[in-house]
Each structure stands twice: as C-alpha cells, then as structure tokens.
Amino acid sequence: MNMSGESLLVILLVGLVAGWLAGQIMRGTGFGLVGNIVIGIIGAFIGGWLLPRLGVHLGTGMAAAIINATIGAMLLLLLLSLMRGGRSWGGWGWGRRW
C-alpha cells in the first residue's frame, strides 16, 4: 500500500478533530494531543466498520469522515471508560462510588 503525504495528513487531521470532538462530548475523557489523534484514528476504523453494518451511511467527504470517526471515537472512549471502572459522561458512570 502506497500512501501519499496528503493522505497521511488528511488521516491525521480527521483523527485529531474526531478525537478532540469525542473528548469534548464525553467530558473529561481526553488523552492529550497524541492520544486524541490515536483515539480518533481508531474511532474512524470502528465507525467505518460499525455504522454500515447498522445501516447508517453518512456520505462522502471530509465532514462525513469526521462525523464517522467522532462516533467511533465516542464509542471507544465509552468502552475504555467502562473498562477502567471510572466515571463516564460527566461523572455518571457504573464504576465504584467510594
């Protein structure tokens, strides 16, 4: 697979925006700049795999890619938060209360 510099830049940009958006929506679950990029890129793969199987098609283009990656990143952050046993979604989680 041969990837151009522009493609890599677009992937990093989508990952950064999606990771940042997911961190803002899921309040308090951000992982810093590099972590948000990684969460966003992994979220793009999750969203790209899961949403078509659920019958959700967002279209093409940069905005659709960012929305798709953000949905996937939010699911990933929710999963990570539940696995850590921490609080999620603004302090209301299933983790320990003491």
A tleap script that builds the chain and sets N, CA, C and O, in Angstrom:
source leaprc.protein.ff14SB
mol = sequence {
  NMET ASN MET SER GLY GLU SER LEU LEU VAL
  ILE LEU LEU VAL GLY LEU VAL ALA GLY TRP
  LEU ALA GLY GLN ILE MET ARG GLY THR GLY
  PHE GLY LEU VAL GLY ASN ILE VAL ILE GLY
  ILE ILE GLY ALA PHE ILE GLY GLY TRP LEU
  LEU PRO ARG LEU GLY VAL HIE LEU GLY THR
  GLY MET ALA ALA ALA ILE ILE ASN ALA THR
  ILE GLY ALA MET LEU LEU LEU LEU LEU LEU
  SER LEU MET ARG GLY GLY ARG SER TRP GLY
  GLY TRP GLY TRP GLY ARG ARG CTRP
}
set mol.1.N position { 0.843 -1.163 0.000 }
set mol.1.CA position { 0.000 0.000 0.000 }
set mol.1.C position { 0.900 1.241 0.000 }
set mol.1.O position { 1.781 1.383 0.849 }
set mol.2.N position { 0.670 2.111 -0.940 }
set mol.2.CA position { 1.459 3.322 -1.072 }
set mol.2.C position { 0.593 4.512 -0.673 }
set mol.2.O position { -0.442 4.764 -1.290 }
set mol.3.N position { 1.015 5.243 0.358 }
set mol.3.CA position { 0.227 6.353 0.862 }
set mol.3.C position { 0.989 7.648 0.624 }
set mol.3.O position { 2.169 7.762 0.956 }
set mol.4.N position { 0.296 8.617 0.047 }
set mol.4.CA position { 0.935 9.904 -0.209 }
set mol.4.C position { 0.965 10.739 1.069 }
set mol.4.O position { 0.304 10.422 2.058 }
set mol.5.N position { 1.742 11.800 1.020 }
set mol.5.CA position { 1.827 12.702 2.170 }
set mol.5.C position { 0.501 13.387 2.459 }
set mol.5.O position { 0.161 13.632 3.617 }
set mol.6.N position { -0.252 13.696 1.398 }
set mol.6.CA position { -1.553 14.339 1.582 }
set mol.6.C position { -2.543 13.405 2.282 }
set mol.6.O position { -3.307 13.836 3.145 }
set mol.7.N position { -2.523 12.130 1.906 }
set mol.7.CA position { -3.427 11.166 2.542 }
set mol.7.C position { -3.117 11.021 4.023 }
set mol.7.O position { -4.027 10.971 4.851 }
set mol.8.N position { -1.857 10.953 4.353 }
set mol.8.CA position { -1.455 10.847 5.749 }
set mol.8.C position { -1.865 12.090 6.528 }
set mol.8.O position { -2.318 11.994 7.669 }
set mol.9.N position { -1.707 13.246 5.912 }
set mol.9.CA position { -2.103 14.495 6.553 }
set mol.9.C position { -3.612 14.543 6.799 }
set mol.9.O position { -4.054 14.999 7.854 }
set mol.10.N position { -4.394 14.080 5.840 }
set mol.10.CA position { -5.854 14.057 5.991 }
set mol.10.C position { -6.252 13.097 7.103 }
set mol.10.O position { -7.121 13.417 7.915 }
set mol.11.N position { -5.629 11.930 7.150 }
set mol.11.CA position { -5.934 10.954 8.199 }
set mol.11.C position { -5.609 11.533 9.577 }
set mol.11.O position { -6.394 11.385 10.514 }
set mol.12.N position { -4.464 12.186 9.700 }
set mol.12.CA position { -4.083 12.789 10.980 }
set mol.12.C position { -5.027 13.934 11.356 }
set mol.12.O position { -5.384 14.086 12.524 }
set mol.13.N position { -5.428 14.730 10.375 }
set mol.13.CA position { -6.348 15.839 10.640 }
set mol.13.C position { -7.713 15.331 11.085 }
set mol.13.O position { -8.280 15.838 12.053 }
set mol.14.N position { -8.240 14.337 10.386 }
set mol.14.CA position { -9.533 13.748 10.766 }
set mol.14.C position { -9.428 13.121 12.147 }
set mol.14.O position { -10.328 13.282 12.971 }
set mol.15.N position { -8.335 12.407 12.408 }
set mol.15.CA position { -8.144 11.790 13.724 }
set mol.15.C position { -8.059 12.817 14.830 }
set mol.15.O position { -8.637 12.626 15.900 }
set mol.16.N position { -7.344 13.910 14.588 }
set mol.16.CA position { -7.220 14.964 15.590 }
set mol.16.C position { -8.564 15.610 15.890 }
set mol.16.O position { -8.938 15.758 17.053 }
set mol.17.N position { -9.285 15.992 14.854 }
set mol.17.CA position { -10.583 16.649 15.054 }
set mol.17.C position { -11.573 15.695 15.712 }
set mol.17.O position { -12.281 16.080 16.643 }
set mol.18.N position { -11.628 14.456 15.238 }
set mol.18.CA position { -12.570 13.488 15.797 }
set mol.18.C position { -12.231 13.157 17.248 }
set mol.18.O position { -13.132 13.060 18.081 }
set mol.19.N position { -10.956 12.982 17.562 }
set mol.19.CA position { -10.553 12.697 18.938 }
set mol.19.C position { -10.853 13.859 19.862 }
set mol.19.O position { -11.310 13.662 20.988 }
set mol.20.N position { -10.596 15.088 19.385 }
set mol.20.CA position { -10.893 16.271 20.197 }
set mol.20.C position { -12.396 16.409 20.413 }
set mol.20.O position { -12.839 16.662 21.534 }
set mol.21.N position { -13.187 16.243 19.350 }
set mol.21.CA position { -14.644 16.340 19.481 }
set mol.21.C position { -15.192 15.282 20.443 }
set mol.21.O position { -16.029 15.581 21.294 }
set mol.22.N position { -14.720 14.064 20.303 }
set mol.22.CA position { -15.179 12.994 21.188 }
set mol.22.C position { -14.802 13.287 22.631 }
set mol.22.O position { -15.593 13.039 23.542 }
set mol.23.N position { -13.593 13.817 22.850 }
set mol.23.CA position { -13.172 14.183 24.206 }
set mol.23.C position { -14.027 15.293 24.784 }
set mol.23.O position { -14.313 15.292 25.981 }
set mol.24.N position { -14.440 16.247 23.950 }
set mol.24.CA position { -15.304 17.328 24.416 }
set mol.24.C position { -16.709 16.833 24.714 }
set mol.24.O position { -17.313 17.227 25.712 }
set mol.25.N position { -17.228 15.975 23.854 }
set mol.25.CA position { -18.584 15.449 24.046 }
set mol.25.C position { -18.640 14.537 25.260 }
set mol.25.O position { -19.602 14.580 26.027 }
set mol.26.N position { -17.617 13.713 25.438 }
set mol.26.CA position { -17.598 12.753 26.541 }
set mol.26.C position { -16.955 13.352 27.794 }
set mol.26.O position { -16.567 12.586 28.676 }
set mol.27.N position { -16.826 14.620 27.916 }
set mol.27.CA position { -16.276 15.387 29.043 }
set mol.27.C position { -15.331 14.623 29.955 }
set mol.27.O position { -15.714 13.663 30.625 }
set mol.28.N position { -14.106 15.071 29.960 }
set mol.28.CA position { -13.130 14.531 30.905 }
set mol.28.C position { -12.472 13.242 30.473 }
set mol.28.O position { -11.771 12.623 31.274 }
set mol.29.N position { -12.666 12.814 29.245 }
set mol.29.CA position { -12.057 11.559 28.817 }
set mol.29.C position { -11.010 11.767 27.741 }
set mol.29.O position { -10.664 10.820 27.034 }
set mol.30.N position { -10.491 12.995 27.596 }
set mol.30.CA position { -9.461 13.267 26.611 }
set mol.30.C position { -8.124 12.679 27.033 }
set mol.30.O position { -7.896 12.438 28.218 }
set mol.31.N position { -7.246 12.450 26.075 }
set mol.31.CA position { -5.953 11.837 26.339 }
set mol.31.C position { -4.800 12.692 25.841 }
set mol.31.O position { -3.715 12.159 25.603 }
set mol.32.N position { -4.987 13.983 25.676 }
set mol.32.CA position { -3.944 14.852 25.155 }
set mol.32.C position { -3.917 14.811 23.640 }
set mol.32.O position { -4.695 14.090 23.016 }
set mol.33.N position { -3.023 15.583 23.051 }
set mol.33.CA position { -2.984 15.734 21.596 }
set mol.33.C position { -2.714 14.413 20.882 }
set mol.33.O position { -3.483 14.020 20.006 }
set mol.34.N position { -1.645 13.731 21.240 }
set mol.34.CA position { -1.297 12.476 20.569 }
set mol.34.C position { -2.338 11.399 20.874 }
set mol.34.O position { -2.728 10.642 19.985 }
set mol.35.N position { -2.780 11.330 22.108 }
set mol.35.CA position { -3.801 10.355 22.485 }
set mol.35.C position { -5.100 10.592 21.754 }
set mol.35.O position { -5.754 9.637 21.333 }
set mol.36.N position { -5.496 11.859 21.591 }
set mol.36.CA position { -6.727 12.163 20.866 }
set mol.36.C position { -6.619 11.792 19.390 }
set mol.36.O position { -7.590 11.327 18.792 }
set mol.37.N position { -5.440 11.997 18.803 }
set mol.37.CA position { -5.244 11.581 17.411 }
set mol.37.C position { -5.396 10.068 17.286 }
set mol.37.O position { -6.071 9.575 16.382 }
set mol.38.N position { -4.761 9.338 18.203 }
set mol.38.CA position { -4.843 7.872 18.167 }
set mol.38.C position { -6.283 7.414 18.385 }
set mol.38.O position { -6.768 6.542 17.664 }
set mol.39.N position { -6.973 7.994 19.372 }
set mol.39.CA position { -8.369 7.641 19.627 }
set mol.39.C position { -9.224 7.958 18.399 }
set mol.39.O position { -10.101 7.175 18.033 }
set mol.40.N position { -8.970 9.106 17.763 }
set mol.40.CA position { -9.729 9.490 16.572 }
set mol.40.C position { -9.498 8.556 15.400 }
set mol.40.O position { -10.439 8.204 14.689 }
set mol.41.N position { -8.241 8.146 15.191 }
set mol.41.CA position { -7.941 7.237 14.076 }
set mol.41.C position { -8.548 5.862 14.326 }
set mol.41.O position { -9.150 5.275 13.426 }
set mol.42.N position { -8.395 5.347 15.540 }
set mol.42.CA position { -9.015 4.055 15.865 }
set mol.42.C position { -10.538 4.187 15.782 }
set mol.42.O position { -11.222 3.273 15.319 }
set mol.43.N position { -11.063 5.329 16.234 }
set mol.43.CA position { -12.501 5.580 16.136 }
set mol.43.C position { -12.984 5.612 14.702 }
set mol.43.O position { -14.108 5.193 14.423 }
set mol.44.N position { -12.153 6.107 13.773 }
set mol.44.CA position { -12.520 6.115 12.362 }
set mol.44.C position { -12.677 4.689 11.837 }
set mol.44.O position { -13.589 4.403 11.061 }
set mol.45.N position { -11.783 3.801 12.265 }
set mol.45.CA position { -11.906 2.404 11.857 }
set mol.45.C position { -13.151 1.763 12.465 }
set mol.45.O position { -13.864 1.019 11.792 }
set mol.46.N position { -13.408 2.055 13.736 }
set mol.46.CA position { -14.598 1.500 14.399 }
set mol.46.C position { -15.858 2.014 13.720 }
set mol.46.O position { -16.753 1.235 13.393 }
set mol.47.N position { -15.931 3.339 13.505 }
set mol.47.CA position { -17.103 3.918 12.850 }
set mol.47.C position { -17.271 3.422 11.422 }
set mol.47.O position { -18.389 3.163 10.975 }
set mol.48.N position { -16.155 3.290 10.705 }
set mol.48.CA position { -16.213 2.789 9.331 }
set mol.48.C position { -16.645 1.345 9.242 }
set mol.48.O position { -17.205 0.931 8.226 }
set mol.49.N position { -16.401 0.577 10.271 }
set mol.49.CA position { -16.815 -0.825 10.282 }
set mol.49.C position { -18.235 -0.985 10.808 }
set mol.49.O position { -19.030 -1.739 10.247 }
set mol.50.N position { -18.555 -0.264 11.898 }
set mol.50.CA position { -19.817 -0.490 12.594 }
set mol.50.C position { -21.017 0.190 11.933 }
set mol.50.O position { -22.067 -0.433 11.777 }
set mol.51.N position { -20.874 1.443 11.548 }
set mol.51.CA position { -22.018 2.193 11.044 }
set mol.51.C position { -22.649 1.582 9.793 }
set mol.51.O position { -23.876 1.503 9.740 }
set mol.52.N position { -21.890 1.144 8.783 }
set mol.52.CA position { -22.541 0.496 7.634 }
set mol.52.C position { -23.287 -0.782 8.007 }
set mol.52.O position { -24.301 -1.110 7.389 }
set mol.53.N position { -22.792 -1.507 9.015 }
set mol.53.CA position { -23.485 -2.724 9.447 }
set mol.53.C position { -24.795 -2.420 10.154 }
set mol.53.O position { -25.695 -3.258 10.208 }
set mol.54.N position { -24.893 -1.211 10.696 }
set mol.54.CA position { -26.140 -0.777 11.326 }
set mol.54.C position { -27.069 -0.077 10.337 }
set mol.54.O position { -28.167 0.346 10.700 }
set mol.55.N position { -26.626 0.040 9.091 }
set mol.55.CA position { -27.431 0.683 8.060 }
set mol.55.C position { -27.311 2.194 8.048 }
set mol.55.O position { -28.162 2.871 7.471 }
set mol.56.N position { -26.275 2.741 8.670 }
set mol.56.CA position { -26.069 4.181 8.714 }
set mol.56.C position { -25.003 4.544 7.685 }
set mol.56.O position { -23.865 4.081 7.771 }
set mol.57.N position { -25.377 5.376 6.709 }
set mol.57.CA position { -24.448 5.829 5.682 }
set mol.57.C position { -24.436 7.350 5.704 }
set mol.57.O position { -25.456 7.981 5.425 }
set mol.58.N position { -23.309 7.938 6.030 }
set mol.58.CA position { -23.192 9.385 6.189 }
set mol.58.C position { -22.791 10.101 4.920 }
set mol.58.O position { -22.832 11.330 4.878 }
set mol.59.N position { -22.409 9.391 3.899 }
set mol.59.CA position { -21.988 10.012 2.662 }
set mol.59.C position { -20.480 10.046 2.541 }
set mol.59.O position { -19.766 9.283 3.192 }
set mol.60.N position { -20.007 10.954 1.687 }
set mol.60.CA position { -18.573 11.065 1.445 }
set mol.60.C position { -18.116 12.478 1.779 }
set mol.60.O position { -18.931 13.378 1.982 }
set mol.61.N position { -16.832 12.656 1.830 }
set mol.61.CA position { -16.271 13.974 2.094 }
set mol.61.C position { -15.655 14.062 3.477 }
set mol.61.O position { -15.747 13.142 4.289 }
set mol.62.N position { -15.028 15.195 3.713 }
set mol.62.CA position { -14.308 15.425 4.969 }
set mol.62.C position { -15.259 15.487 6.156 }
set mol.62.O position { -14.965 14.906 7.201 }
set mol.63.N position { -16.390 16.174 6.026 }
set mol.63.CA position { -17.332 16.296 7.143 }
set mol.63.C position { -17.889 14.932 7.539 }
set mol.63.O position { -18.005 14.626 8.725 }
set mol.64.N position { -18.233 14.117 6.548 }
set mol.64.CA position { -18.755 12.779 6.843 }
set mol.64.C position { -17.684 11.923 7.514 }
set mol.64.O position { -17.991 11.145 8.418 }
set mol.65.N position { -16.428 12.057 7.080 }
set mol.65.CA position { -15.335 11.293 7.690 }
set mol.65.C position { -15.131 11.710 9.138 }
set mol.65.O position { -14.889 10.863 9.998 }
set mol.66.N position { -15.226 13.008 9.419 }
set mol.66.CA position { -15.054 13.487 10.794 }
set mol.66.C position { -16.194 13.022 11.677 }
set mol.66.O position { -15.963 12.607 12.813 }
set mol.67.N position { -17.432 13.082 11.176 }
set mol.67.CA position { -18.584 12.623 11.965 }
set mol.67.C position { -18.479 11.132 12.224 }
set mol.67.O position { -18.710 10.676 13.344 }
set mol.68.N position { -18.134 10.372 11.199 }
set mol.68.CA position { -17.973 8.927 11.324 }
set mol.68.C position { -16.899 8.589 12.356 }
set mol.68.O position { -17.114 7.742 13.224 }
set mol.69.N position { -15.749 9.247 12.263 }
set mol.69.CA position { -14.651 8.994 13.195 }
set mol.69.C position { -15.013 9.444 14.603 }
set mol.69.O position { -14.606 8.806 15.573 }
set mol.70.N position { -15.772 10.535 14.735 }
set mol.70.CA position { -16.170 11.013 16.060 }
set mol.70.C position { -17.105 10.025 16.740 }
set mol.70.O position { -16.971 9.764 17.935 }
set mol.71.N position { -18.045 9.477 15.990 }
set mol.71.CA position { -18.957 8.470 16.560 }
set mol.71.C position { -18.170 7.247 17.015 }
set mol.71.O position { -18.398 6.728 18.107 }
set mol.72.N position { -17.249 6.790 16.181 }
set mol.72.CA position { -16.405 5.653 16.558 }
set mol.72.C position { -15.531 5.961 17.760 }
set mol.72.O position { -15.359 5.112 18.634 }
set mol.73.N position { -14.970 7.180 17.817 }
set mol.73.CA position { -14.125 7.564 18.948 }
set mol.73.C position { -14.935 7.667 20.232 }
set mol.73.O position { -14.442 7.311 21.302 }
set mol.74.N position { -16.168 8.148 20.139 }
set mol.74.CA position { -17.023 8.214 21.326 }
set mol.74.C position { -17.323 6.815 21.852 }
set mol.74.O position { -17.313 6.586 23.062 }
set mol.75.N position { -17.588 5.891 20.951 }
set mol.75.CA position { -17.814 4.505 21.385 }
set mol.75.C position { -16.560 3.923 22.027 }
set mol.75.O position { -16.642 3.216 23.032 }
set mol.76.N position { -15.408 4.222 21.449 }
set mol.76.CA position { -14.151 3.736 22.016 }
set mol.76.C position { -13.896 4.346 23.397 }
set mol.76.O position { -13.485 3.638 24.316 }
set mol.77.N position { -14.134 5.644 23.551 }
set mol.77.CA position { -13.953 6.284 24.851 }
set mol.77.C position { -14.920 5.728 25.890 }
set mol.77.O position { -14.551 5.551 27.051 }
set mol.78.N position { -16.143 5.456 25.481 }
set mol.78.CA position { -17.111 4.854 26.401 }
set mol.78.C position { -16.645 3.476 26.842 }
set mol.78.O position { -16.724 3.132 28.021 }
set mol.79.N position { -16.160 2.692 25.891 }
set mol.79.CA position { -15.656 1.360 26.214 }
set mol.79.C position { -14.459 1.434 27.148 }
set mol.79.O position { -14.386 0.687 28.123 }
set mol.80.N position { -13.513 2.337 26.856 }
set mol.80.CA position { -12.337 2.492 27.720 }
set mol.80.C position { -12.728 2.949 29.119 }
set mol.80.O position { -12.157 2.490 30.108 }
set mol.81.N position { -13.689 3.843 29.201 }
set mol.81.CA position { -14.135 4.333 30.494 }
set mol.81.C position { -14.806 3.222 31.303 }
set mol.81.O position { -14.597 3.122 32.512 }
set mol.82.N position { -15.597 2.403 30.652 }
set mol.82.CA position { -16.249 1.296 31.356 }
set mol.82.C position { -15.239 0.237 31.783 }
set mol.82.O position { -15.387 -0.371 32.843 }
set mol.83.N position { -14.215 0.013 30.964 }
set mol.83.CA position { -13.190 -0.968 31.313 }
set mol.83.C position { -12.329 -0.481 32.477 }
set mol.83.O position { -11.902 -1.277 33.313 }
set mol.84.N position { -12.077 0.825 32.529 }
set mol.84.CA position { -11.288 1.383 33.631 }
set mol.84.C position { -12.094 1.423 34.923 }
set mol.84.O position { -11.522 1.555 36.005 }
set mol.85.N position { -13.396 1.313 34.821 }
set mol.85.CA position { -14.234 1.404 36.008 }
set mol.85.C position { -14.389 2.832 36.477 }
set mol.85.O position { -14.862 3.086 37.586 }
set mol.86.N position { -13.993 3.757 35.637 }
set mol.86.CA position { -14.064 5.166 36.004 }
set mol.86.C position { -15.430 5.744 35.707 }
set mol.86.O position { -16.349 5.058 35.260 }
set mol.87.N position { -15.521 7.012 35.970 }
set mol.87.CA position { -16.779 7.691 35.718 }
set mol.87.C position { -16.820 8.132 34.267 }
set mol.87.O position { -15.798 8.512 33.695 }
set mol.88.N position { -17.982 8.082 33.688 }
set mol.88.CA position { -18.121 8.493 32.298 }
set mol.88.C position { -19.325 9.412 32.165 }
set mol.88.O position { -20.193 9.445 33.037 }
set mol.89.N position { -19.369 10.140 31.090 }
set mol.89.CA position { -20.465 11.021 30.743 }
set mol.89.C position { -20.751 12.023 31.840 }
set mol.89.O position { -21.874 12.089 32.342 }
set mol.90.N position { -19.767 12.794 32.215 }
set mol.90.CA position { -19.964 13.882 33.148 }
set mol.90.C position { -20.088 13.454 34.600 }
set mol.90.O position { -20.725 14.150 35.392 }
set mol.91.N position { -19.500 12.338 34.963 }
set mol.91.CA position { -19.498 11.924 36.357 }
set mol.91.C position { -20.522 10.859 36.697 }
set mol.91.O position { -20.588 10.415 37.843 }
set mol.92.N position { -21.304 10.450 35.747 }
set mol.92.CA position { -22.306 9.399 35.999 }
set mol.92.C position { -21.867 8.130 35.313 }
set mol.92.O position { -22.117 7.955 34.121 }
set mol.93.N position { -21.226 7.248 36.033 }
set mol.93.CA position { -20.714 6.012 35.447 }
set mol.93.C position { -21.154 4.818 36.253 }
set mol.93.O position { -21.919 4.938 37.210 }
set mol.94.N position { -20.664 3.668 35.856 }
set mol.94.CA position { -21.002 2.434 36.544 }
set mol.94.C position { -19.860 1.987 37.445 }
set mol.94.O position { -19.863 0.859 37.938 }
set mol.95.N position { -18.901 2.848 37.658 }
set mol.95.CA position { -17.742 2.493 38.477 }
set mol.95.C position { -18.057 2.580 39.963 }
set mol.95.O position { -19.191 2.817 40.379 }
set mol.96.N position { -17.004 2.380 40.737 }
set mol.96.CA position { -17.158 2.438 42.199 }
set mol.96.C position { -17.475 3.857 42.645 }
set mol.96.O position { -17.000 4.820 42.044 }
set mol.97.N position { -18.259 3.986 43.676 }
set mol.97.CA position { -18.657 5.287 44.179 }
set mol.97.C position { -17.817 5.745 45.363 }
set mol.97.O position { -17.921 6.913 45.737 }
set mol.98.N position { -16.994 4.905 45.974 }
set mol.98.CA position { -16.261 5.268 47.179 }
set mol.98.C position { -14.846 5.550 46.861 }
set mol.98.O position { -14.065 5.876 47.755 }
savepdb mol mol.pdb
quit
